[in-house]
């Protein structure tokens, strides 16, 4: 079977480069919780990237399209347009 393209759906977003964590622990527990959440979200995005990188290598030179995790399920035309914009610009 020939693979013409790979579409990876519902990719978790990355929120910037990790600068090696906090230099000091925030005094505010709420800020510390937000920093921990940010680190967890970025770690999830990195794990997902590694998980489908091997599959993308196996189907190369087929193009790889990525659709981010939207705030809601795609179940109507507007959602399909958003997904198409991610794939085709």
VMD Tcl script that builds the backbone (N, CA, C; Angstrom):
set m [mol new atoms 267]
animate dup $m
set s [atomselect $m all]
$s set {name element resname resid chain x y z} {
  {N N UNK 1 A 0.839 -1.160 0.000}
  {CA C UNK 1 A 0.000 0.000 0.000}
  {C C UNK 1 A 0.898 1.241 0.000}
  {N N UNK 2 A 0.551 2.200 -0.819}
  {CA C UNK 2 A 1.298 3.451 -0.877}
  {C C UNK 2 A 0.584 4.499 -0.037}
  {N N UNK 3 A 1.321 5.165 0.785}
  {CA C UNK 3 A 0.762 6.233 1.614}
  {C C UNK 3 A 0.960 7.552 0.885}
  {N N UNK 4 A -0.145 8.264 0.670}
  {CA C UNK 4 A -0.084 9.545 -0.039}
  {C C UNK 4 A 0.105 10.719 0.903}
  {N N UNK 5 A -0.362 10.579 2.143}
  {CA C UNK 5 A -0.235 11.658 3.127}
  {C C UNK 5 A -0.546 11.103 4.510}
  {N N UNK 6 A -0.071 11.803 5.516}
  {CA C UNK 6 A -0.360 11.479 6.912}
  {C C UNK 6 A -0.974 12.716 7.541}
  {N N UNK 7 A -2.119 12.543 8.191}
  {CA C UNK 7 A -2.755 13.633 8.921}
  {C C UNK 7 A -2.761 13.263 10.395}
  {N N UNK 8 A -2.161 14.111 11.204}
  {CA C UNK 8 A -2.127 13.919 12.645}
  {C C UNK 8 A -3.124 14.920 13.235}
  {N N UNK 9 A -4.133 14.391 13.912}
  {CA C UNK 9 A -5.247 15.199 14.396}
  {C C UNK 9 A -5.167 15.408 15.906}
  {N N UNK 10 A -5.669 16.536 16.351}
  {CA C UNK 10 A -5.794 16.881 17.778}
  {C C UNK 10 A -4.442 16.938 18.481}
  {N N UNK 11 A -3.511 17.653 17.882}
  {CA C UNK 11 A -2.179 17.809 18.462}
  {C C UNK 11 A -2.224 18.813 19.613}
  {N N UNK 12 A -1.649 18.419 20.726}
  {CA C UNK 12 A -1.576 19.327 21.873}
  {C C UNK 12 A -0.634 20.482 21.544}
  {N N UNK 13 A -1.013 21.690 21.921}
  {CA C UNK 13 A -0.149 22.840 21.626}
  {C C UNK 13 A 1.065 22.893 22.546}
  {N N UNK 14 A 2.109 23.516 22.036}
  {CA C UNK 14 A 3.284 23.811 22.847}
  {C C UNK 14 A 3.245 25.305 23.148}
  {N N UNK 15 A 3.616 25.675 24.332}
  {CA C UNK 15 A 3.517 27.067 24.757}
  {C C UNK 15 A 4.883 27.701 24.947}
  {N N UNK 16 A 5.758 27.499 23.976}
  {CA C UNK 16 A 7.066 28.146 24.040}
  {C C UNK 16 A 8.165 27.220 24.501}
  {N N UNK 17 A 9.360 27.731 24.378}
  {CA C UNK 17 A 10.546 26.964 24.747}
  {C C UNK 17 A 10.659 26.850 26.252}
  {N N UNK 18 A 11.094 25.678 26.684}
  {CA C UNK 18 A 11.362 25.465 28.106}
  {C C UNK 18 A 12.746 26.023 28.403}
  {N N UNK 19 A 12.807 26.922 29.323}
  {CA C UNK 19 A 14.073 27.567 29.649}
  {C C UNK 19 A 14.766 26.891 30.818}
  {N N UNK 20 A 14.487 25.607 30.978}
  {CA C UNK 20 A 15.158 24.871 32.044}
  {C C UNK 20 A 14.444 24.950 33.368}
  {N N UNK 21 A 13.205 25.368 33.370}
  {CA C UNK 21 A 12.438 25.441 34.611}
  {C C UNK 21 A 12.661 26.749 35.337}
  {N N UNK 22 A 12.062 26.832 36.478}
  {CA C UNK 22 A 12.161 28.053 37.285}
  {C C UNK 22 A 13.539 28.189 37.901}
  {N N UNK 23 A 14.004 29.402 37.962}
  {CA C UNK 23 A 15.275 29.654 38.636}
  {C C UNK 23 A 15.088 29.670 40.154}
  {N N UNK 24 A 13.901 30.049 40.556}
  {CA C UNK 24 A 13.567 30.005 41.975}
  {C C UNK 24 A 12.101 29.640 42.102}
  {N N UNK 25 A 11.739 29.056 43.220}
  {CA C UNK 25 A 10.364 28.645 43.438}
  {C C UNK 25 A 9.523 29.887 43.724}
  {N N UNK 26 A 8.393 30.070 42.992}
  {CA C UNK 26 A 7.552 31.234 43.249}
  {C C UNK 26 A 6.978 31.194 44.658}
  {N N UNK 27 A 6.902 32.347 45.288}
  {CA C UNK 27 A 6.343 32.432 46.630}
  {C C UNK 27 A 4.834 32.186 46.598}
  {N N UNK 28 A 4.202 32.531 45.505}
  {CA C UNK 28 A 2.757 32.383 45.369}
  {C C UNK 28 A 2.430 30.951 44.917}
  {N N UNK 29 A 1.705 30.188 45.730}
  {CA C UNK 29 A 1.368 28.810 45.351}
  {C C UNK 29 A 0.568 28.729 44.043}
  {N N UNK 30 A -0.268 29.716 43.777}
  {CA C UNK 30 A -1.047 29.712 42.537}
  {C C UNK 30 A -0.117 29.830 41.332}
  {N N UNK 31 A 0.913 30.669 41.434}
  {CA C UNK 31 A 1.877 30.819 40.349}
  {C C UNK 31 A 2.680 29.527 40.167}
  {N N UNK 32 A 3.033 28.900 41.259}
  {CA C UNK 32 A 3.766 27.637 41.178}
  {C C UNK 32 A 2.916 26.575 40.490}
  {N N UNK 33 A 1.610 26.558 40.771}
  {CA C UNK 33 A 0.711 25.596 40.128}
  {C C UNK 33 A 0.612 25.876 38.631}
  {N N UNK 34 A 0.569 27.144 38.253}
  {CA C UNK 34 A 0.516 27.502 36.832}
  {C C UNK 34 A 1.810 27.115 36.121}
  {N N UNK 35 A 2.943 27.335 36.773}
  {CA C UNK 35 A 4.224 26.940 36.187}
  {C C UNK 35 A 4.289 25.430 35.992}
  {N N UNK 36 A 3.789 24.675 36.974}
  {CA C UNK 36 A 3.781 23.219 36.861}
  {C C UNK 36 A 2.855 22.770 35.734}
  {N N UNK 37 A 1.717 23.429 35.590}
  {CA C UNK 37 A 0.782 23.106 34.517}
  {C C UNK 37 A 1.402 23.399 33.158}
  {N N UNK 38 A 2.078 24.524 33.025}
  {CA C UNK 38 A 2.752 24.878 31.776}
  {C C UNK 38 A 3.794 23.823 31.413}
  {N N UNK 39 A 4.571 23.408 32.385}
  {CA C UNK 39 A 5.595 22.391 32.140}
  {C C UNK 39 A 4.949 21.071 31.705}
  {N N UNK 40 A 3.835 20.698 32.327}
  {CA C UNK 40 A 3.153 19.455 31.969}
  {C C UNK 40 A 2.579 19.523 30.554}
  {N N UNK 41 A 2.004 20.674 30.186}
  {CA C UNK 41 A 1.452 20.828 28.841}
  {C C UNK 41 A 2.548 20.771 27.786}
  {N N UNK 42 A 3.662 21.425 28.032}
  {CA C UNK 42 A 4.772 21.387 27.082}
  {C C UNK 42 A 5.369 19.985 26.984}
  {N N UNK 43 A 5.419 19.271 28.095}
  {CA C UNK 43 A 5.931 17.895 28.075}
  {C C UNK 43 A 5.004 16.995 27.260}
  {N N UNK 44 A 3.699 17.204 27.390}
  {CA C UNK 44 A 2.747 16.414 26.598}
  {C C UNK 44 A 2.943 16.675 25.110}
  {N N UNK 45 A 3.093 17.934 24.736}
  {CA C UNK 45 A 3.291 18.279 23.322}
  {C C UNK 45 A 4.570 17.632 22.788}
  {N N UNK 46 A 5.617 17.637 23.592}
  {CA C UNK 46 A 6.889 17.036 23.168}
  {C C UNK 46 A 6.751 15.524 23.010}
  {N N UNK 47 A 6.034 14.877 23.922}
  {CA C UNK 47 A 5.817 13.424 23.817}
  {C C UNK 47 A 5.028 13.083 22.553}
  {N N UNK 48 A 4.011 13.882 22.257}
  {CA C UNK 48 A 3.219 13.632 21.053}
  {C C UNK 48 A 4.077 13.779 19.800}
  {N N UNK 49 A 4.924 14.788 19.779}
  {CA C UNK 49 A 5.796 15.009 18.619}
  {C C UNK 49 A 6.699 13.803 18.398}
  {N N UNK 50 A 7.255 13.266 19.459}
  {CA C UNK 50 A 8.112 12.080 19.361}
  {C C UNK 50 A 7.294 10.872 18.907}
  {N N UNK 51 A 6.066 10.760 19.408}
  {CA C UNK 51 A 5.235 9.595 19.098}
  {C C UNK 51 A 4.909 9.500 17.618}
  {N N UNK 52 A 4.626 10.619 16.954}
  {CA C UNK 52 A 4.293 10.491 15.544}
  {C C UNK 52 A 5.463 10.782 14.612}
  {N N UNK 53 A 6.605 11.177 15.139}
  {CA C UNK 53 A 7.780 11.411 14.286}
  {C C UNK 53 A 8.233 10.113 13.607}
  {N N UNK 54 A 8.196 9.013 14.334}
  {CA C UNK 54 A 8.581 7.729 13.746}
  {C C UNK 54 A 7.647 7.313 12.625}
  {N N UNK 55 A 6.358 7.531 12.826}
  {CA C UNK 55 A 5.389 7.201 11.786}
  {C C UNK 55 A 5.593 8.097 10.565}
  {N N UNK 56 A 5.851 9.372 10.799}
  {CA C UNK 56 A 6.104 10.295 9.683}
  {C C UNK 56 A 7.336 9.856 8.901}
  {N N UNK 57 A 8.362 9.365 9.585}
  {CA C UNK 57 A 9.564 8.888 8.900}
  {C C UNK 57 A 9.252 7.650 8.050}
  {N N UNK 58 A 8.361 6.794 8.540}
  {CA C UNK 58 A 8.013 5.583 7.800}
  {C C UNK 58 A 7.245 5.881 6.513}
  {N N UNK 59 A 6.467 6.958 6.494}
  {CA C UNK 59 A 5.664 7.272 5.309}
  {C C UNK 59 A 6.342 8.296 4.399}
  {N N UNK 60 A 7.525 8.758 4.782}
  {CA C UNK 60 A 8.249 9.738 3.959}
  {C C UNK 60 A 8.465 9.160 2.578}
  {N N UNK 61 A 8.362 9.927 1.555}
  {CA C UNK 61 A 8.292 11.381 1.471}
  {C C UNK 61 A 6.874 11.946 1.457}
  {N N UNK 62 A 5.899 11.166 1.900}
  {CA C UNK 62 A 4.524 11.665 1.943}
  {C C UNK 62 A 4.440 12.883 2.862}
  {N N UNK 63 A 3.658 13.876 2.490}
  {CA C UNK 63 A 3.522 15.058 3.344}
  {C C UNK 63 A 2.792 14.715 4.643}
  {N N UNK 64 A 3.114 15.464 5.686}
  {CA C UNK 64 A 2.489 15.281 6.998}
  {C C UNK 64 A 1.711 16.544 7.324}
  {N N UNK 65 A 0.413 16.406 7.526}
  {CA C UNK 65 A -0.435 17.525 7.935}
  {C C UNK 65 A -0.752 17.419 9.410}
  {N N UNK 66 A -0.787 18.546 10.080}
  {CA C UNK 66 A -1.061 18.561 11.522}
  {C C UNK 66 A -2.257 19.457 11.794}
  {N N UNK 67 A -3.200 18.925 12.559}
  {CA C UNK 67 A -4.374 19.689 12.975}
  {C C UNK 67 A -4.296 19.817 14.491}
  {N N UNK 68 A -4.325 21.039 15.014}
  {CA C UNK 68 A -4.214 21.212 16.462}
  {C C UNK 68 A -5.474 20.759 17.195}
  {N N UNK 69 A -5.345 20.626 18.477}
  {CA C UNK 69 A -6.477 20.335 19.340}
  {C C UNK 69 A -7.325 21.594 19.425}
  {N N UNK 70 A -8.510 21.543 18.830}
  {CA C UNK 70 A -9.426 22.684 18.886}
  {C C UNK 70 A -10.162 22.671 20.221}
  {N N UNK 71 A -10.803 23.767 20.542}
  {CA C UNK 71 A -11.566 23.867 21.785}
  {C C UNK 71 A -12.843 23.046 21.788}
  {N N UNK 72 A -13.250 22.594 20.594}
  {CA C UNK 72 A -14.464 21.789 20.486}
  {C C UNK 72 A -14.272 20.770 19.370}
  {N N UNK 73 A -15.115 19.745 19.381}
  {CA C UNK 73 A -15.049 18.723 18.333}
  {C C UNK 73 A -15.459 19.318 16.992}
  {N N UNK 74 A -14.914 18.757 15.939}
  {CA C UNK 74 A -15.292 19.174 14.594}
  {C C UNK 74 A -16.503 18.342 14.185}
  {N N UNK 75 A -17.632 19.009 14.096}
  {CA C UNK 75 A -18.858 18.301 13.726}
  {C C UNK 75 A -19.766 19.145 12.826}
  {N N UNK 76 A -19.219 20.238 12.282}
  {CA C UNK 76 A -19.987 21.079 11.383}
  {C C UNK 76 A -19.058 21.703 10.358}
  {N N UNK 77 A -19.619 22.403 9.389}
  {CA C UNK 77 A -18.816 22.933 8.291}
  {C C UNK 77 A -17.729 23.904 8.744}
  {N N UNK 78 A -18.021 24.754 9.705}
  {CA C UNK 78 A -17.004 25.714 10.158}
  {C C UNK 78 A -15.801 24.987 10.751}
  {N N UNK 79 A -16.038 23.940 11.505}
  {CA C UNK 79 A -14.937 23.149 12.048}
  {C C UNK 79 A -14.130 22.479 10.956}
  {N N UNK 80 A -14.821 21.984 9.929}
  {CA C UNK 80 A -14.113 21.388 8.793}
  {C C UNK 80 A -13.282 22.432 8.057}
  {N N UNK 81 A -13.788 23.655 7.953}
  {CA C UNK 81 A -13.007 24.726 7.320}
  {C C UNK 81 A -11.736 25.024 8.115}
  {N N UNK 82 A -11.863 25.044 9.433}
  {CA C UNK 82 A -10.688 25.294 10.268}
  {C C UNK 82 A -9.648 24.196 10.078}
  {N N UNK 83 A -10.112 22.946 10.046}
  {CA C UNK 83 A -9.188 21.825 9.843}
  {C C UNK 83 A -8.541 21.914 8.469}
  {N N UNK 84 A -9.326 22.253 7.444}
  {CA C UNK 84 A -8.785 22.386 6.092}
  {C C UNK 84 A -7.753 23.502 6.026}
  {N N UNK 85 A -8.008 24.601 6.738}
  {CA C UNK 85 A -7.033 25.708 6.757}
  {C C UNK 85 A -5.702 25.254 7.349}
  {N N UNK 86 A -5.763 24.387 8.362}
  {CA C UNK 86 A -4.522 23.884 8.960}
  {C C UNK 86 A -3.748 23.017 7.969}
  {N N UNK 87 A -4.467 22.280 7.154}
  {CA C UNK 87 A -3.821 21.365 6.225}
  {C C UNK 87 A -3.375 22.033 4.934}
  {N N UNK 88 A -4.176 22.961 4.443}
  {CA C UNK 88 A -3.932 23.515 3.111}
  {C C UNK 88 A -3.630 25.007 3.094}
  {N N UNK 89 A -3.666 25.634 4.266}
  {CA C UNK 89 A -3.332 27.056 4.341}
  {C C UNK 89 A -4.424 28.006 4.041}
}
mol reanalyze $m
mol bondsrecalc $m
mol representation Tube
mol addrep $m
